[in-house]
Amino acid sequence: MRHGDKIKNLSRTASHRKALLTNLAIELIQHKRIVTTLTKAKALRTWIEPIITKSKDNSTHSRRIVFSYLQNKEAVTELFSTVAEKIASRPGGYTRILKLGIRSGDNAEKAMIELVDFNEIYGKGKGEAAAPAKKTRRAGSAKKSPSAKATEDKKVEAKADEAVAPAAEETKEEKSAE
């Protein structure tokens, strides 16, 4: 039984699995999308998302931690420069997995894993600046200035007057008809 065993072993030893995920992560960072099997893509997603999160903090310590995982200077530079710039406003979920069907040779399920912010089809658009992330997810009511409240009150009164005016005209017409 495999109770509580959350890691996908991918039928490999720990060192082979680490090397595989490192190579997949480097290719994903450099090319922004790769095609692999569905199981490897799911394992890669859980492995690379914390690394991408660390890239938001551009400090020497973060760079050294990420380099200990990737062991590739070009990938670390790319991650901290272009990728971190685009994902700055995203609170998580940096990757997307799209199923591509089965491979004809061994019937394995293929999937494409990509960085979400680098897809122009699904994304907002190319070259838009990302807004800084909010620190809270609570929806607070916005404080209104006194002048904004006054203009809003005037609009409400005007709508009420418009609603009353047709009713007054109808009563005058009814009285004249009698």
N, C-alpha and C positions, 0 to 999 in steps of 0.2 A: 504494500500500500504506500501511497505517496502523500499522506496527510501533511498539509502545511508546507509542501515543497513547491515554492512559487517560481523557481528558476527553470527556464527551458534549457535542458541540457544539450539539445541538438545532436545527440548521439556522439558526443566528443568529450575529451578530457577537459579539465578546467583550463589548462594552458592553451590547448587548441581552440577552445571556445573563446577565450579572451583575445587570442590573435585574430580569429575570424571576425569578431565584433569590432575590434580595432580597425581592421582593414575596411570593413563595410562602413564604419563611421567616417573614416578618412575620405573614402570615395563619395559618400553622401555630402560631406561638407564641401568638397571640391567641385562636384558636378551638380549639386542641389537636388538630384533625383537619381535613383538607381532601380534596376529591376532585379529581383531575387525571388526566392521562394517565400510563401506567405509566412511560414513559421520563423524563418530568419528575419523577416521584416518586423514581425511582432517582437522578437527578442531584441532586435536592434533599437526599436522605439523605446523600450524600457531602459535600455543601456545608455542611449545618447541624450535623452531629454534632460537628465540632471547635469550633464556636461554642458549642454547649451544654456541651461539656467545659470551655471557658473560663469559663462562668458559675458553675462550682462554686467558683471562687476569687473572692470578692466584694471585689475591690480596685478602686481607681480606674483602675489600668492595664488590668485585664481589662475593665472597663466601657468604657473608651475604645477598646480593640481591637474589642470586639463592636459598639460604636456605629459604628465605621468600616465594618463590613460591613453593618449593618442600616439605619443612617440614620433611626431612628425611636425617639424617647425612650420612648414608651409600651411598645413591644415590648421594649426593653432593660430597663425597669423590671419588666415582667411576667416576663421571662426570669430575672432575678436574684432576684426575690422568690419567686413561687409555683413556677416550674418548677425552679429550682435546689434548692429545699427538698425537692421530691419525688424528684429524681434523685441526691441526695447519696450514697446507698449503692450506686448502680449503676456498675459499672466501664466501661460502654460500651453500645452498642446502645439508644439512646434512642428510636428510631423503629421503627415497624412498617408494612409495606406490605401491604395486602390487595387482591387483584385483584377487580374488580367486573364484568368482562365487557367487551363492546364497545359503543361508542357508535353509535347507529343512523345518525347523519348521515354520518360519514366512516370508520366502521369502526375507529376508534382504540381501543386497549385502555385502559379506565379503571381507576384504582386509587385507593384511599383510603390516605393516609399519615397516621399519627397518632403522638402521643407515647405511649409504652408505659405510663408510670405514671399516665396520666389516663384509662385505660379501666377502668371498674369491672367489666366482664364478665370480662375476662381477668386483671385485677389481683388482688392479695391481698384487697383490700377498701378501703372508703372511710374516709379519716381515720386510717389507721394510721401511726404514726411510723416513719420509716426508720432502720435501724441504721447506724452509721458503717461505711464500707467498710474491709475488711481490706487491709493493705498488701502481703500476700504471698498466693500461691495454693498454697503448699506445705501439706501436711497433716502437722502435727507431732503426736507423741504427747503427750497431756496428762499432766503430772506428778501422781501421786496422793499424797495426804497419808498419813502412817503409819497414822492411824486408819481411813482408807478402805481401805487394804491389809488391815488386820487384819479388818475386817468382811467383806471379800470372801473372805479365806482361811477364815473361819468358815463362810461360805455353801458354799464348795467342799467343806469337810470334812463338813458336814451332808448334802450330796447324796451324797457317797461313803459315808457311814454308812447312808443310806437304801438305797443300792444293795446294800450288803453284807448288811443285815438280812434281806431276803427270801431271799437265797441261803442263809443260815444256817438259816432255818426249813425250807427245802426239804430240806436234808441231814438235819435232825432227823426229818422226816416219813419220809424214805426209810429211815433206820435203824430206826424204830419199826415200819415195815411188814415188815421182814425178820424 
